[in-house]
């Protein structure tokens, strides 16, 4: 049957490596949080691979660490939560009760850290950058 083919051997090896890494790192693989995504693979093969790995199959669009995963370009609306969070944090940092130098430092930190993860992983529309 298909079980002896290279893709299934690789899946079993990947699972073994994952569990050995977890053991060495003193952590645990969270199967409830782990998902696998397949593209152009027969459904029967997807099922077998998911069973081997113990992960849930998922479809796009989805989210990973708060970042939307999709096979389409992200619209400006998806970035609204990030820009709204930035505006909220900047307004907190510009409180008149803080010295100017502290306000400046806090504002820089907020502007650099909140969007950096999304900006480093996704193609950002020009309108969002502006």
DSSP file (Angstrom, degrees, kcal/mol; ACC not computed):
  #  RESIDUE AA STRUCTURE BP1 BP2  ACC     N-H-->O    O-->H-N    N-H-->O    O-->H-N    TCO  KAPPA ALPHA  PHI   PSI    X-CA   Y-CA   Z-CA
    1    1 A X    >         0   0    0      0, 0.0     3,-0.8     0, 0.0     4,-0.1   0.000 360.0 360.0 360.0-171.1    0.0    0.0    0.0
    2    2 A X  G >   +     0   0    0      1,-0.2     3,-2.3     2,-0.1     6,-0.3   0.668 360.0  89.6 -72.8 -17.6    1.0    3.7    0.1
    3    3 A X  G 3  S+     0   0    0      1,-0.3    -1,-0.2     5,-0.1     0, 0.0   0.737  85.2  52.2 -57.0 -25.9    2.3    3.5    3.7
    4    4 A X  G <  S+     0   0    0     -3,-0.8    -1,-0.3     4,-0.1    -2,-0.1   0.451  83.8 113.8 -91.4   0.5    5.8    2.6    2.6
    5    5 A X  S X> S-     0   0    0     -3,-2.3     4,-1.9     1,-0.1     3,-0.8  -0.292  81.1-106.8 -72.8 158.6    6.2    5.5    0.1
    6    6 A X  H 3> S+     0   0    0      1,-0.2     4,-2.8     2,-0.2     5,-0.2   0.840 115.4  58.6 -55.4 -38.7    8.8    8.2    0.8
    7    7 A X  H 3> S+     0   0    0      1,-0.2     4,-1.8     2,-0.2    -1,-0.2   0.877 109.2  44.5 -62.8 -36.0    6.2   10.9    1.8
    8    8 A X  H <> S+     0   0    0     -3,-0.8     4,-2.2    -6,-0.3    -1,-0.2   0.856 111.9  52.1 -76.8 -34.8    4.9    8.7    4.6
    9    9 A X  H  X S+     0   0    0     -4,-1.9     4,-2.3     2,-0.2    -2,-0.2   0.907 110.6  49.5 -63.8 -40.5    8.4    7.7    5.8
   10   10 A X  H  X S+     0   0    0     -4,-2.8     4,-2.8     2,-0.2    -2,-0.2   0.890 108.9  52.0 -65.7 -39.1    9.2   11.4    5.9
   11   11 A X  H  X S+     0   0    0     -4,-1.8     4,-2.3     2,-0.2    -1,-0.2   0.913 111.0  47.1 -63.2 -42.5    6.1   12.2    7.9
   12   12 A X  H  X S+     0   0    0     -4,-2.2     4,-2.1     2,-0.2    -2,-0.2   0.903 113.2  48.6 -65.5 -40.6    7.0    9.5   10.4
   13   13 A X  H  X S+     0   0    0     -4,-2.3     4,-2.6     2,-0.2    -2,-0.2   0.908 110.6  51.3 -65.2 -41.4   10.6   10.8   10.6
   14   14 A X  H  X S+     0   0    0     -4,-2.8     4,-2.7     1,-0.2    -2,-0.2   0.917 109.5  49.9 -60.6 -44.3    9.3   14.4   11.1
   15   15 A X  H  X S+     0   0    0     -4,-2.3     4,-2.3     2,-0.2    -1,-0.2   0.908 111.2  49.2 -61.8 -41.9    7.0   13.3   13.9
   16   16 A X  H  X S+     0   0    0     -4,-2.1     4,-2.3     2,-0.2    -2,-0.2   0.919 112.1  47.8 -63.4 -44.4    9.9   11.5   15.6
   17   17 A X  H  X S+     0   0    0     -4,-2.6     4,-2.7     1,-0.2    -2,-0.2   0.908 110.8  52.4 -62.8 -42.5   12.2   14.5   15.3
   18   18 A X  H  X S+     0   0    0     -4,-2.7     4,-2.2     1,-0.2    -2,-0.2   0.914 112.1  44.4 -60.6 -45.1    9.4   16.8   16.6
   19   19 A X  H  X S+     0   0    0     -4,-2.3     4,-2.0     2,-0.2    -1,-0.2   0.858 112.9  51.0 -71.4 -34.8    8.9   14.6   19.7
   20   20 A X  H  X S+     0   0    0     -4,-2.3     4,-2.4     2,-0.2    -2,-0.2   0.912 110.8  49.2 -67.5 -40.9   12.7   14.2   20.3
   21   21 A X  H  X S+     0   0    0     -4,-2.7     4,-2.7     1,-0.2    -2,-0.2   0.929 110.3  51.0 -61.0 -45.0   13.1   18.0   20.1
   22   22 A X  H  <>S+     0   0    0     -4,-2.2     5,-3.1     1,-0.2     4,-0.3   0.892 110.5  49.5 -59.7 -40.1   10.2   18.5   22.5
   23   23 A X  H ><5S+     0   0    0     -4,-2.0     3,-1.0     3,-0.2    -1,-0.2   0.929 113.3  45.0 -66.1 -45.0   11.8   16.0   24.9
   24   24 A X  H 3<5S+     0   0    0     -4,-2.4    -2,-0.2     1,-0.2    -1,-0.2   0.870 115.0  48.3 -66.0 -36.9   15.2   17.8   24.8
   25   25 A X  T 3<5S-     0   0    0     -4,-2.7    -1,-0.2    -5,-0.2    -2,-0.2   0.399 111.3-122.3 -84.7   3.5   13.6   21.2   25.1
   26   26 A X  T < 5S+     0   0    0     -3,-1.0     2,-0.2    -4,-0.3    -3,-0.2   0.913  74.6 112.3  54.4  47.1   11.5   20.0   28.1
   27   27 A X      < -     0   0    0     -5,-3.1     2,-0.4    -6,-0.1    -1,-0.2  -0.715  61.2-120.5-133.6-175.3    8.3   20.9   26.3
   28   28 A X        -     0   0    0     -2,-0.2     2,-0.5    -3,-0.1    -9,-0.0  -0.989  20.8-116.3-135.9 141.5    5.3   19.0   24.9
   29   29 A X        -     0   0    0     -2,-0.4     2,-1.0     1,-0.1     3,-0.1  -0.654  27.3-144.4 -75.8 124.2    3.8   18.9   21.4
   30   30 A X    >>  -     0   0    0     -2,-0.5     4,-1.1     1,-0.2     3,-0.7  -0.777  18.5-177.7 -93.9  98.8    0.3   20.3   21.5
   31   31 A X  T 34 S+     0   0    0     -2,-1.0    25,-0.4     1,-0.2    -1,-0.2   0.779  80.9  59.7 -68.2 -25.9   -1.7   18.3   19.1
   32   32 A X  T 34 S+     0   0    0      1,-0.2    -1,-0.2    -3,-0.1    -2,-0.1   0.773 112.1  39.0 -73.3 -23.9   -4.8   20.4   19.7
   33   33 A X  T <4 S+     0   0    0     -3,-0.7     2,-0.3     2,-0.0    -1,-0.2   0.573  99.1  92.9 -97.7 -11.6   -3.0   23.5   18.6
   34   34 A X     <  +     0   0    0     -4,-1.1    22,-1.8    20,-0.1     2,-0.3  -0.663  51.2 175.1 -89.9 136.2   -1.1   21.8   15.7
   35   35 A X  E     -a   56   0A   0     -2,-0.3     2,-0.4    20,-0.2    22,-0.2  -0.955  18.5-146.3-135.7 153.9   -2.6   21.9   12.2
   36   36 A X  E     -a   57   0A   0     20,-2.6    22,-2.2    -2,-0.3     2,-0.4  -0.956   7.6-156.5-123.0 148.0   -1.5   20.8    8.8
   37   37 A X        -     0   0    0     -2,-0.4     2,-0.4    20,-0.2    22,-0.1  -0.952   8.0-162.3-121.5 137.8   -2.3   22.3    5.5
   38   38 A X        -     0   0    0     20,-0.5     2,-0.4    -2,-0.4     5,-0.0  -0.935   4.8-165.2-124.1 145.6   -2.2   20.5    2.2
   39   39 A X  S    S-     0   0    0     -2,-0.4     3,-0.1     1,-0.1    -2,-0.0  -0.985  74.2 -13.5-133.0 121.8   -2.1   21.9   -1.4
   40   40 A X  S    S+     0   0    0     -2,-0.4     2,-0.4     1,-0.2    -1,-0.1   0.869  95.9 132.3  57.7  42.4   -2.9   19.8   -4.4
   41   41 A X        -     0   0    0     -3,-0.0    -1,-0.2     2,-0.0     5,-0.1  -0.983  64.9-101.8-124.5 135.8   -2.7   16.5   -2.5
   42   42 A X     >  -     0   0    0     -2,-0.4     4,-2.2     1,-0.1     3,-0.5  -0.201  29.6-123.0 -53.8 141.3   -5.2   13.7   -2.8
   43   43 A X  H  > S+     0   0    0      1,-0.2     4,-2.3     2,-0.2     5,-0.2   0.825 110.2  56.8 -60.4 -34.2   -7.6   13.6    0.2
   44   44 A X  H  > S+     0   0    0      1,-0.2     4,-1.7     2,-0.2    -1,-0.2   0.882 108.7  46.6 -67.3 -36.0   -6.8   10.0    1.0
   45   45 A X  H  > S+     0   0    0     -3,-0.5     4,-2.7     2,-0.2     5,-0.2   0.889 109.9  54.6 -70.4 -39.6   -3.1   10.9    1.3
   46   46 A X  H  X S+     0   0    0     -4,-2.2     4,-2.6     1,-0.2     5,-0.2   0.924 107.9  49.7 -57.3 -45.5   -4.0   14.0    3.4
   47   47 A X  H  X S+     0   0    0     -4,-2.3     4,-2.1     2,-0.2    -1,-0.2   0.909 111.6  47.5 -62.0 -43.3   -5.9   11.7    5.8
   48   48 A X  H  X S+     0   0    0     -4,-1.7     4,-2.5     2,-0.2    -1,-0.2   0.930 113.2  47.9 -65.3 -45.1   -3.1    9.3    6.2
   49   49 A X  H  X S+     0   0    0     -4,-2.7     4,-2.6     1,-0.2     5,-0.3   0.905 111.6  50.3 -63.4 -41.2   -0.5   12.1    6.8
   50   50 A X  H  X>S+     0   0    0     -4,-2.6     4,-2.3    -5,-0.2     5,-0.7   0.880 111.0  49.7 -63.8 -37.0   -2.8   13.7    9.4
   51   51 A X  H  <5S+     0   0    0     -4,-2.1    -2,-0.2    -5,-0.2    -1,-0.2   0.911 111.3  48.6 -68.1 -42.1   -3.2   10.4   11.1
   52   52 A X  H  <5S+     0   0    0     -4,-2.5    -2,-0.2     1,-0.2    -1,-0.2   0.945 119.5  37.6 -61.4 -48.4    0.6    9.8   11.2
   53   53 A X  H  <5S-     0   0    0     -4,-2.6    -2,-0.2    -5,-0.2    -1,-0.2   0.785  99.8-133.7 -77.0 -27.6    1.3   13.3   12.5
   54   54 A X  T  <5 +     0   0    0     -4,-2.3     2,-0.2     1,-0.3    -3,-0.2   0.633  60.2 133.1  81.9  13.8   -1.7   13.5   14.8
   55   55 A X      < -     0   0    0     -5,-0.7     2,-0.3    -6,-0.2    -1,-0.3  -0.565  60.2-110.5 -95.2 160.0   -2.5   17.0   13.6
   56   56 A X  E     -a   35   0A   0    -22,-1.8   -20,-2.6   -25,-0.4     2,-0.3  -0.696  31.1-122.4 -84.6 140.3   -5.8   18.4   12.6
   57   57 A X  E     -a   36   0A   0     -2,-0.3     2,-0.3   -22,-0.2   -20,-0.2  -0.627  36.0-176.3 -79.0 143.4   -6.3   19.2    8.9
   58   58 A X        -     0   0    0    -22,-2.2   -20,-0.5    -2,-0.3     2,-0.3  -0.923  15.7-140.3-137.8 163.1   -7.2   22.8    8.2
   59   59 A X        -     0   0    0     -2,-0.3     2,-0.3     2,-0.2   -22,-0.0  -0.849  36.6 -70.0-120.9 157.2   -8.0   25.0    5.2
   60   60 A X  S    S+     0   0    0     -2,-0.3    10,-0.2     2,-0.1     2,-0.1  -0.654 101.4  57.0 -84.7 148.3   -7.1   28.5    4.3
   61   61 A X  S    S+     0   0    0      8,-0.7     2,-0.2    -2,-0.3     9,-0.2   0.544  79.9 130.6 -77.1 151.6   -7.9   31.1    5.3
   62   62 A X  E     -B   69   0B   0      7,-2.1     7,-3.4    -2,-0.1     2,-0.4  -0.810  49.2-110.1-148.8-173.9   -6.7   30.5    8.9
   63   63 A X  E     -B   68   0B   0      5,-0.3     2,-0.4    -2,-0.2     5,-0.2  -0.983  17.2-170.4-131.7 145.8   -4.6   32.2   11.5
   64   64 A X  E >  S-B   67   0B   0      3,-2.6     3,-2.3    -2,-0.4    -2,-0.0  -0.972  82.0 -18.8-134.0 118.8   -1.1   31.4   12.9
   65   65 A X  T 3  S-     0   0    0     -2,-0.4     3,-0.1     1,-0.3    -1,-0.1   0.857 129.4 -52.7  50.9  38.5    0.1   33.4   15.9
   66   66 A X  T 3  S+     0   0    0      1,-0.2     2,-0.5    52,-0.0    -1,-0.3   0.393 114.4 119.3  83.3  -3.8   -2.6   36.0   15.1
   67   67 A X  E <   -B   64   0B   0     -3,-2.3    -3,-2.6    50,-0.0    -1,-0.2  -0.828  67.2-120.3 -98.4 129.3   -1.4   36.4   11.5
   68   68 A X  E     -B   63   0B   0     -2,-0.5     2,-0.5    -5,-0.2    -5,-0.3  -0.466  21.1-154.2 -68.3 132.8   -3.9   35.5    8.8
   69   69 A X  E     +B   62   0B   0     -7,-3.4    -7,-2.1    -2,-0.2    -8,-0.7  -0.938  31.1 147.2-105.5 125.6   -2.8   32.7    6.5
   70   70 A X        -     0   0    0     -2,-0.5     4,-0.1    -9,-0.2   -10,-0.0  -0.980  54.2-131.9-152.9 160.8   -4.4   32.9    3.0
   71   71 A X  S    S+     0   0    0     -2,-0.3     2,-0.3     2,-0.1    -1,-0.0   0.290  90.5  72.1 -97.7   9.0   -3.7   32.2   -0.6
   72   72 A X  S    S-     0   0    0      1,-0.0    -2,-0.1     3,-0.0   -11,-0.0  -0.849  97.9 -88.0-118.8 156.5   -4.9   35.6   -1.6
   73   73 A X        -     0   0    0     -2,-0.3     2,-0.3     1,-0.1    -2,-0.1  -0.362  50.2-110.5 -60.9 142.9   -3.3   39.0   -1.1
   74   74 A X        -     0   0    0     49,-0.3    51,-0.1    -4,-0.1    -1,-0.1  -0.590  30.8-133.0 -79.9 134.8   -4.3   40.6    2.2
   75   75 A X    >>  -     0   0    0     -2,-0.3     3,-0.7     1,-0.1     4,-0.6  -0.326  23.6-106.8 -81.5 167.5   -6.6   43.6    2.0
   76   76 A X  G >4 S+     0   0    0      1,-0.2     3,-0.7     2,-0.2     4,-0.4   0.809 116.0  65.8 -62.6 -31.0   -6.1   46.8    3.9
   77   77 A X  G >4 S+     0   0    0      1,-0.2     3,-1.3     2,-0.2     4,-0.4   0.835  92.3  60.4 -63.5 -33.8   -9.0   45.8    6.2
   78   78 A X  G <4 S+     0   0    0     -3,-0.7     3,-0.5     1,-0.3     4,-0.3   0.819 103.4  52.1 -64.0 -29.2   -7.1   42.9    7.7
   79   79 A X  G <X S+     0   0    0     -3,-0.7     4,-2.4    -4,-0.6     3,-0.4   0.543  83.8  91.3 -83.7  -7.2   -4.4   45.4    8.9
   80   80 A X  H <> S+     0   0    0     -3,-1.3     4,-3.0    -4,-0.4     5,-0.2   0.873  81.5  55.6 -58.4 -39.0   -7.0   47.6   10.7
   81   81 A X  H  > S+     0   0    0     -3,-0.5     4,-1.9    -4,-0.4    -1,-0.2   0.891 110.1  46.7 -62.4 -37.0   -6.6   45.7   14.0
   82   82 A X  H  > S+     0   0    0     -3,-0.4     4,-2.3    -4,-0.3    -2,-0.2   0.942 114.6  45.1 -68.9 -47.6   -2.9   46.4   13.9
   83   83 A X  H  X S+     0   0    0     -4,-2.4     4,-2.4     1,-0.2    -2,-0.2   0.878 113.2  51.2 -66.3 -35.9   -3.2   50.0   13.0
   84   84 A X  H  X S+     0   0    0     -4,-3.0     4,-2.3    -5,-0.2    -1,-0.2   0.904 110.0  49.6 -65.5 -40.1   -6.0   50.5   15.6
   85   85 A X  H  X S+     0   0    0     -4,-1.9     4,-2.5    -5,-0.2     5,-0.2   0.899 110.4  51.1 -64.4 -40.2   -3.8   48.9   18.3
   86   86 A X  H  X S+     0   0    0     -4,-2.3     4,-2.8     2,-0.2     5,-0.2   0.935 110.0  48.8 -61.9 -45.9   -0.9   51.2   17.3
   87   87 A X  H  X S+     0   0    0     -4,-2.4     4,-2.1     1,-0.2    -2,-0.2   0.910 112.3  49.3 -60.9 -42.1   -3.1   54.3   17.6
   88   88 A X  H  X S+     0   0    0     -4,-2.3     4,-1.6     2,-0.2    -1,-0.2   0.930 113.7  44.7 -62.8 -46.4   -4.4   53.2   21.0
   89   89 A X  H  X S+     0   0    0     -4,-2.5     4,-2.1     1,-0.2    -2,-0.2   0.893 112.0  52.0 -67.7 -39.6   -0.9   52.5   22.4
   90   90 A X  H  X S+     0   0    0     -4,-2.8     4,-1.3     1,-0.2    -1,-0.2   0.902 108.0  51.9 -64.9 -39.0    0.5   55.7   21.0
   91   91 A X  H  < S+     0   0    0     -4,-2.1    -1,-0.2    -5,-0.2    -2,-0.2   0.872 109.8  49.9 -66.1 -33.7   -2.3   57.7   22.6
   92   92 A X  H >< S+     0   0    0     -4,-1.6     3,-1.0     1,-0.2    -1,-0.2   0.886 110.2  51.1 -66.2 -38.6   -1.5   56.0   25.9
   93   93 A X  H 3< S+     0   0    0     -4,-2.1    -2,-0.2     1,-0.3    -1,-0.2   0.725 101.4  61.7 -73.0 -21.4    2.2   56.8   25.5
   94   94 A X  T 3< S+     0   0    0     -4,-1.3    -1,-0.3    -5,-0.2    -2,-0.1   0.166  71.3 143.5 -94.8  20.8    1.6   60.5   24.8
   95   95 A X    X   -     0   0    0     -3,-1.0     3,-1.5     1,-0.2     8,-0.1  -0.319  56.0-131.6 -57.5 138.7    0.0   61.1   28.2
   96   96 A X  T 3  S+     0   0    0      1,-0.3    -1,-0.2     7,-0.0     4,-0.1   0.573 100.4  74.1 -72.5  -6.5    0.9   64.6   29.5
   97   97 A X  T 3  S+     0   0    0      2,-0.1     2,-0.3     0, 0.0    -1,-0.3   0.568  86.2  76.6 -82.3  -7.9    1.8   63.0   32.8
   98   98 A X  S <  S-     0   0    0     -3,-1.5     2,-0.0    -5,-0.1    -5,-0.0  -0.762  91.5-104.6-101.8 149.2    5.0   61.6   31.4
   99   99 A X     >  -     0   0    0     -2,-0.3     4,-2.4     1,-0.1     3,-0.2  -0.355  34.9-111.9 -64.4 152.0    8.2   63.5   30.6
  100  100 A X  H  > S+     0   0    0      1,-0.2     4,-2.4     2,-0.2     5,-0.2   0.879 116.6  53.2 -55.4 -43.2    8.8   64.2   27.0
  101  101 A X  H  > S+     0   0    0      1,-0.2     4,-2.2     2,-0.2    -1,-0.2   0.899 110.3  47.5 -62.3 -40.8   11.8   61.9   26.8
  102  102 A X  H  > S+     0   0    0     -3,-0.2     4,-2.8     2,-0.2     5,-0.2   0.896 110.7  51.7 -68.0 -39.4    9.8   59.0   28.2
  103  103 A X  H  X S+     0   0    0     -4,-2.4     4,-2.5     1,-0.2    -2,-0.2   0.917 110.3  49.6 -61.6 -42.0    6.9   59.6   25.9
  104  104 A X  H  X S+     0   0    0     -4,-2.4     4,-2.3    -5,-0.2    -2,-0.2   0.927 112.6  46.1 -63.1 -45.9    9.3   59.6   22.9
  105  105 A X  H  X S+     0   0    0     -4,-2.2     4,-2.5     2,-0.2    -2,-0.2   0.936 113.9  48.1 -63.5 -47.3   10.9   56.3   24.0
  106  106 A X  H  X S+     0   0    0     -4,-2.8     4,-2.5     1,-0.2     5,-0.2   0.910 111.5  50.5 -60.5 -42.3    7.5   54.6   24.7
  107  107 A X  H  X S+     0   0    0     -4,-2.5     4,-2.6    -5,-0.2    -1,-0.2   0.922 110.7  48.9 -63.0 -44.1    6.2   55.8   21.3
  108  108 A X  H  X S+     0   0    0     -4,-2.3     4,-1.7     2,-0.2    -2,-0.2   0.919 111.4  49.8 -61.0 -43.8    9.2   54.4   19.5
  109  109 A X  H  X S+     0   0    0     -4,-2.5     4,-2.5     2,-0.2     5,-0.3   0.927 112.3  47.3 -61.3 -45.8    8.9   51.1   21.3
  110  110 A X  H  X S+     0   0    0     -4,-2.5     4,-1.7     1,-0.2     5,-0.4   0.940 112.6  48.6 -61.9 -47.6    5.2   50.7   20.4
  111  111 A X  H  < S+     0   0    0     -4,-2.6     4,-0.3     1,-0.2    -1,-0.2   0.779 117.2  42.8 -66.5 -25.5    5.7   51.7   16.8
  112  112 A X  H  < S+     0   0    0     -4,-1.7     4,-0.3    -5,-0.2    -1,-0.2   0.832 119.1  37.6 -88.9 -34.1    8.6   49.2   16.4
  113  113 A X  H  X S+     0   0    0     -4,-2.5     4,-0.6    -5,-0.2     3,-0.2   0.885 105.2  58.0 -93.1 -38.7    7.3   46.2   18.3
  114  114 A X  T  < S+     0   0    0     -4,-1.7     3,-0.4    -5,-0.3     4,-0.4   0.954 117.8  28.0 -61.7 -52.4    3.6   45.8   17.6
  115  115 A X  T  > S+     0   0    0     -5,-0.4     4,-3.0    -4,-0.3     5,-0.3   0.589  96.1  92.0 -86.8  -5.8    3.6   45.6   13.8
  116  116 A X  H  > S+     0   0    0     -4,-0.3     4,-1.8     1,-0.2    -1,-0.2   0.850  84.5  51.5 -60.9 -36.6    7.1   44.1   13.4
  117  117 A X  H  X S+     0   0    0     -4,-0.6     4,-0.8    -3,-0.4    -1,-0.2   0.952 115.7  39.6 -65.9 -49.1    5.9   40.5   13.4
  118  118 A X  H >> S+     0   0    0     -4,-0.4     4,-2.2     1,-0.2     3,-0.7   0.910 115.8  52.1 -66.6 -40.4    3.2   41.0   10.7
  119  119 A X  H 3< S+     0   0    0     -4,-3.0    -1,-0.2     1,-0.2    -2,-0.2   0.810 108.8  51.2 -66.2 -28.2    5.4   43.3    8.7
  120  120 A X  H 3< S+     0   0    0     -4,-1.8    -1,-0.2    -5,-0.3    -2,-0.2   0.657 119.5  34.4 -83.2 -14.4    8.2   40.7    8.7
  121  121 A X  H << S+     0   0    0     -4,-0.8     2,-0.3    -3,-0.7    -2,-0.2   0.646 113.1  52.8-113.0 -19.1    6.0   37.9    7.5
  122  122 A X  S  < S-     0   0    0     -4,-2.2     2,-0.6    -5,-0.1    -1,-0.1  -0.876  81.0-109.8-124.2 151.7    3.5   39.5    5.1
  123  123 A X        -     0   0    0     -2,-0.3     2,-0.4    -3,-0.1   -49,-0.3  -0.690  42.6-144.1 -74.3 120.4    3.6   41.7    2.1
  124  124 A X        -     0   0    0     -2,-0.6   -48,-0.1    -5,-0.2   -49,-0.0  -0.756   9.8-120.0 -97.0 130.1    2.2   44.9    3.4
  125  125 A X    >>  -     0   0    0     -2,-0.4     4,-1.7   -51,-0.1     3,-0.7  -0.329  23.3-120.4 -63.1 148.3    0.0   47.1    1.2
  126  126 A X  H 3> S+     0   0    0      1,-0.2     4,-2.3     2,-0.2    -1,-0.1   0.872 111.6  58.8 -57.8 -40.4    1.3   50.6    0.6
  127  127 A X  H 34 S+     0   0    0      1,-0.2    -1,-0.2     2,-0.2    -2,-0.0   0.842 105.0  49.9 -60.4 -34.2   -1.7   52.3    2.2
  128  128 A X  H <4 S+     0   0    0     -3,-0.7    -1,-0.2     1,-0.2    -2,-0.2   0.912 109.2  51.0 -71.3 -42.7   -1.0   50.4    5.5
  129  129 A X  H  <        0   0    0     -4,-1.7    -2,-0.2     1,-0.3    -1,-0.2   0.905 360.0 360.0 -61.5 -41.7    2.6   51.5    5.5
  130  130 A X     <        0   0    0     -4,-2.3    -1,-0.3    -5,-0.2    -2,-0.2   0.507 360.0 360.0 -65.2 360.0    1.6   55.2    4.9
